[in-house]
Structure formats: C-alpha cells, structure tokens
Amino acid sequence: MEDNNNNQQQGGLQLELRPEVALGEFANLALITHSSSDFVLDFARMLPGLPKPQVRSRIVLAPEHAKRLLMALQENIYKYEQKFGKIQIPQEQPRTIAPFGKGSGEA
C-alpha cells in the first residue's frame, strides 16, 4: 500500500502525487493559445535578470476539458472569496494573466 502523503483524493478518484511533482512550480505568467482541437496552457516564470520568461509547464487540453477547467476555477475562486474575501485586481492591468504583451490567442 502506498503512503497517503503520495496520494490525493479528488471527487472519488485517487491520484498519485509523486514527491517531485508535489513541490509544484512557481509561475507568474500564463499564456493560453488554442486551435480547433486543443487548448494549450503555458505556465512560465518571469524573473528580473533573465532575458525572457521560461516556460515551466505546458498543459494541453481538449476544448471540453478546458471548459471544465474554467468552471472548476470559477467555483473554487467563488469558494475562496467567500472564505478569505474578494481577490483584488488593479484596474490598469489588461484582462489577462500575462504581465506583458498580447498574443494572437491561436496556437
């Protein structure tokens, strides 16, 4: 039997969480592109002194799963704000989680 620290229960589904993955990756930039068949989420780290952001993780989703992810994020943000208060986003920032530039939105 596996150690419970390496498993995560989610909606009745038991997931394996390897120690090297459990630490997570810090990302302060996300770029989302899409084609007719896929959504691609690139999570990057932009740090002072580095010439360009480094992509740390790429997730490729079917459109149906991208929409499920959107709904799950909306639900979890709602629960978070009910418990901890409204998340404030400065008005001067564009409606994107990328801190700079604008992409075409297509893969």
Helices and strands as residue ranges (DSSP letters): G 4-6, E 7-10, E 13-16, H 19-22, E 29-34, E 39-45, E 54-61, H 63-84
